[in-house]
């Protein structure tokens, strides 16, 4: 009976998730990572350090930045696209060679109506929002999707929504919208060991952004609910807003939940996917 209640609660939670998109069990060639840099940064040294993270098959590159905001003058925001297999600690080590202080950033995303936020007393929305809290480093709004980048563990979706509402209440800028959700429903190969399934379930549930994860041994199914709240790496997406050319180069690419860590957890517990195509890289 208790198992049935848990299943029903999980299904209802997934149904309640706004615009939840199903994620395919496909590895990515690259991922996006976001950083805050403090101190002098020489562009050529940065370019070489990032390029060295690439492989013969996949290049590593700067996709945005280092960019500054007047409300956070000592910090520079940096977005990188690197091979997905590159450990986060290796990227951090490369950046520390060219900058005295670096922090990897977490990100949270909301989906609202498409609009532009008003400036406040001559200051842009980017400057005002990054200035809302000492732990914020960057903000992006494209096609109604608002993304906040901050120091990990400092601000969650509830905090960000409250600060945004206080900032823009006098200016009728509207609400942020719904926290972005994605979902997983993958069939797993038989036989499925119950102990391995439980170990994988616990490990996956601890990944940033995963709010519910369950492996049903009877149906050989992994289900998980993902929230874009406090994520680190991101699966590369198209440039938000459909920009092209020079405009696209100045915009932050879209991004979603990176499933590679989930696939890695399954592999570490010797659990295979039912589909043989799951191990192929998505480029």
C-alpha positions as CSV (number, residue, x, y, z in Angstrom):
1,X,0.0,0.0,0.0
2,X,2.8,2.4,0.9
3,X,4.5,1.7,-2.4
4,X,1.3,2.5,-4.2
5,X,1.0,5.8,-2.4
6,X,4.5,6.8,-3.3
7,X,3.9,5.9,-7.0
8,X,0.8,8.0,-7.1
9,X,2.4,10.9,-5.4
10,X,5.3,10.8,-7.8
11,X,3.0,10.7,-10.8
12,X,1.0,13.6,-9.6
13,X,4.2,15.6,-9.0
14,X,5.3,15.0,-12.5
15,X,1.9,16.0,-13.9
16,X,2.0,19.2,-11.9
17,X,5.4,20.2,-13.3
18,X,4.7,23.0,-15.8
19,X,5.8,22.2,-19.4
20,X,7.9,19.2,-18.3
21,X,9.9,17.9,-21.3
22,X,11.1,14.3,-21.5
23,X,14.9,13.9,-21.7
24,X,16.4,11.3,-23.9
25,X,19.2,9.0,-22.5
26,X,21.8,10.4,-24.9
27,X,25.3,11.5,-24.0
28,X,26.5,14.9,-25.1
29,X,29.8,15.7,-26.8
30,X,30.0,19.1,-25.0
31,X,28.5,20.9,-22.0
32,X,28.2,24.5,-20.8
33,X,29.9,25.6,-17.6
34,X,29.7,29.0,-15.9
35,X,32.2,30.9,-13.8
36,X,32.9,34.1,-11.9
37,X,36.4,35.4,-12.2
38,X,38.0,38.0,-10.0
39,X,41.4,39.6,-10.8
40,X,43.2,40.5,-13.9
41,X,42.4,38.2,-16.9
42,X,44.5,38.3,-20.1
43,X,42.3,37.4,-23.0
44,X,45.0,35.5,-25.0
45,X,46.1,33.5,-21.9
46,X,42.4,32.6,-21.2
47,X,41.8,31.5,-24.8
48,X,44.8,29.2,-24.7
49,X,43.9,27.8,-21.3
50,X,40.4,27.0,-22.4
51,X,41.5,25.6,-25.8
52,X,43.8,23.2,-24.0
53,X,40.8,21.6,-22.4
54,X,39.6,20.4,-25.8
55,X,40.3,17.0,-27.4
56,X,41.0,15.8,-30.9
57,X,37.3,15.2,-31.4
58,X,35.8,18.2,-29.5
59,X,37.1,21.7,-29.0
60,X,36.7,23.8,-25.9
61,X,35.8,27.5,-26.3
62,X,34.6,30.6,-24.6
63,X,31.0,31.3,-25.6
64,X,30.5,34.5,-23.6
65,X,32.7,36.8,-21.6
66,X,34.6,37.6,-19.5
67,X,31.8,40.2,-19.1
68,X,31.4,42.7,-16.3
69,X,28.4,44.4,-14.7
70,X,28.6,47.8,-13.0
71,X,26.8,46.5,-9.9
72,X,29.5,43.8,-9.5
73,X,32.6,45.6,-10.7
74,X,35.2,43.1,-9.4
75,X,33.7,40.1,-11.0
76,X,33.7,38.9,-14.6
77,X,31.1,36.4,-15.9
78,X,32.4,33.6,-18.1
79,X,30.5,30.9,-20.0
80,X,32.5,28.0,-21.5
81,X,31.6,25.1,-23.8
82,X,33.9,22.2,-23.0
83,X,33.9,18.4,-23.7
84,X,31.3,16.9,-21.5
85,X,33.7,14.3,-20.2
86,X,36.1,16.9,-18.8
87,X,35.9,16.9,-15.0
88,X,34.8,20.2,-13.4
89,X,38.0,20.3,-11.3
90,X,40.1,20.3,-14.5
91,X,38.3,23.3,-15.9
92,X,38.7,25.1,-12.5
93,X,42.4,24.3,-12.5
94,X,42.8,25.7,-16.0
95,X,41.1,28.9,-15.1
96,X,43.2,29.4,-12.0
97,X,46.2,29.5,-14.2
98,X,45.0,32.8,-15.7
99,X,43.0,34.3,-12.9
100,X,43.7,34.7,-9.2
101,X,40.1,33.7,-8.1
102,X,37.5,31.6,-9.9
103,X,34.1,30.2,-8.8
104,X,31.9,27.8,-10.7
105,X,28.4,29.1,-10.8
106,X,25.1,27.4,-10.3
107,X,22.0,28.4,-12.4
108,X,18.3,28.6,-12.0
109,X,15.7,29.1,-14.8
110,X,12.1,30.3,-14.9
111,X,9.8,30.4,-18.0
112,X,7.5,33.3,-18.3
113,X,6.0,35.4,-21.0
114,X,8.2,36.9,-23.7
115,X,9.1,40.5,-22.7
116,X,11.8,43.0,-22.0
117,X,12.4,44.2,-18.4
118,X,12.5,47.9,-17.9
119,X,15.6,49.8,-16.8
120,X,15.5,51.4,-13.4
121,X,16.7,54.9,-13.0
122,X,18.9,54.4,-16.1
123,X,20.4,51.1,-15.0
124,X,19.7,48.0,-17.2
125,X,17.8,45.0,-16.0
126,X,21.1,43.0,-15.9
127,X,22.8,45.6,-13.7
128,X,19.8,45.8,-11.4
129,X,19.2,42.1,-11.0
130,X,22.9,41.2,-10.5
131,X,22.9,43.9,-7.8
132,X,20.0,42.3,-5.9
133,X,22.3,40.1,-3.9
134,X,26.1,39.7,-3.3
135,X,26.0,36.1,-4.5
136,X,24.5,36.9,-7.9
137,X,26.9,37.1,-10.9
138,X,24.8,37.2,-14.1
139,X,21.3,37.2,-15.5
140,X,19.9,36.4,-18.9
141,X,16.3,36.8,-20.3
142,X,15.5,35.4,-23.7
143,X,12.2,34.3,-25.2
144,X,10.7,34.6,-21.7
145,X,13.2,32.3,-20.0
146,X,15.0,34.0,-17.1
147,X,18.2,32.5,-16.0
148,X,20.1,33.5,-12.8
149,X,23.7,32.6,-12.2
150,X,25.0,32.7,-8.6
151,X,27.5,31.2,-6.2
152,X,26.4,27.6,-5.5
153,X,24.2,26.9,-2.5
154,X,23.5,30.6,-1.8
155,X,20.2,31.3,-3.6
156,X,17.4,29.0,-4.5
157,X,14.3,29.5,-6.7
158,X,12.3,30.8,-3.8
159,X,14.9,33.4,-2.8
160,X,15.3,34.5,-6.4
161,X,11.6,34.9,-7.0
162,X,11.2,36.9,-3.8
163,X,14.1,39.3,-4.6
164,X,12.8,39.8,-8.2
165,X,9.3,40.6,-7.0
166,X,10.6,43.2,-4.5
167,X,12.9,44.8,-7.1
168,X,10.3,45.1,-9.9
169,X,7.0,45.5,-7.9
170,X,6.9,49.3,-8.5
171,X,7.6,48.8,-12.2
172,X,4.8,46.3,-13.2
173,X,7.3,44.0,-14.8
174,X,5.2,40.9,-14.1
175,X,6.2,37.6,-12.5
176,X,9.1,35.4,-13.4
177,X,6.9,32.5,-14.4
178,X,7.2,28.8,-13.6
179,X,10.4,27.1,-12.5
180,X,11.5,25.1,-15.6
181,X,11.0,21.4,-15.3
182,X,12.2,18.4,-17.3
183,X,11.6,14.7,-16.7
184,X,13.2,11.3,-17.2
185,X,11.4,8.0,-18.0
186,X,13.9,5.5,-19.2
187,X,13.6,1.7,-19.7
188,X,16.4,-0.3,-18.1
189,X,17.8,-3.6,-19.4
190,X,17.0,-6.9,-17.7
191,X,18.1,-8.5,-15.4
192,X,17.9,-5.6,-12.9
193,X,19.6,-6.2,-9.6
194,X,17.5,-4.7,-6.7
195,X,20.5,-3.7,-4.7
196,X,22.2,-2.0,-7.6
197,X,18.9,-0.2,-8.5
198,X,18.6,1.2,-4.9
199,X,22.2,2.4,-5.0
200,X,21.8,4.1,-8.3
201,X,18.5,5.6,-7.2
202,X,20.1,7.2,-4.2
203,X,23.0,8.5,-6.1
204,X,20.9,10.0,-8.9
205,X,18.6,11.7,-6.3
206,X,21.6,13.6,-5.0
207,X,22.5,15.2,-8.3
208,X,21.9,19.0,-8.6
209,X,18.4,19.6,-10.0
210,X,17.0,16.1,-9.4
211,X,14.1,16.4,-7.0
212,X,12.6,12.9,-7.3
213,X,14.2,9.8,-8.6
214,X,12.9,6.2,-8.6
215,X,13.9,2.9,-10.2
216,X,11.1,0.5,-10.3
217,X,12.6,-3.0,-10.4
218,X,9.3,-4.7,-11.5
219,X,8.9,-2.5,-14.6
220,X,12.6,-1.9,-15.2
221,X,12.0,1.9,-15.3
222,X,13.9,4.9,-14.1
223,X,11.8,8.0,-13.5
224,X,13.0,11.3,-12.3
225,X,11.7,14.9,-12.0
226,X,14.2,17.6,-12.8
227,X,14.0,21.3,-11.7
228,X,16.2,23.9,-13.2
229,X,17.2,25.1,-9.7
230,X,20.8,25.1,-8.6
231,X,22.2,23.2,-11.6
232,X,25.9,23.4,-12.5
233,X,26.7,22.2,-16.0
234,X,24.1,22.5,-18.8
235,X,23.4,20.6,-22.0
236,X,24.1,23.0,-24.9
237,X,21.0,24.5,-26.6
238,X,20.4,26.8,-29.4
239,X,21.0,30.5,-29.0
240,X,18.0,31.8,-27.1
241,X,15.7,34.1,-29.0
242,X,16.8,32.7,-32.4
243,X,19.6,35.3,-32.8
244,X,22.1,34.7,-35.6
245,X,25.5,36.1,-36.7
246,X,27.2,38.7,-34.5
247,X,24.1,39.0,-32.3
248,X,24.2,35.3,-31.6
249,X,27.9,35.5,-30.6
250,X,26.9,38.2,-27.9
251,X,24.1,36.1,-26.5
252,X,24.2,33.3,-23.9
253,X,23.2,30.0,-25.5
254,X,20.2,28.1,-24.2
255,X,20.8,25.1,-21.9
256,X,19.0,22.2,-20.2
257,X,19.7,19.5,-17.7
258,X,22.8,17.5,-18.6
259,X,21.8,13.8,-18.4
260,X,25.4,12.5,-18.7
261,X,25.8,12.3,-14.9
262,X,22.7,10.2,-14.6
263,X,24.0,7.9,-17.3
264,X,27.3,7.7,-15.4
265,X,25.6,6.8,-12.2
266,X,23.8,3.9,-14.0
267,X,27.1,2.7,-15.5
268,X,28.9,2.8,-12.2
269,X,26.3,0.4,-10.7
270,X,26.4,-1.8,-13.8
271,X,22.9,-0.9,-14.9
272,X,22.3,-0.7,-18.7
273,X,19.6,1.0,-20.7
274,X,17.2,-1.1,-22.7
275,X,18.1,0.9,-25.9
276,X,21.4,0.1,-27.4
277,X,21.5,3.6,-28.9
278,X,21.7,5.2,-25.4
279,X,25.5,5.3,-25.5
280,X,25.8,7.4,-28.6
281,X,26.9,11.0,-28.3
282,X,24.6,13.8,-29.2
283,X,26.3,16.6,-31.0
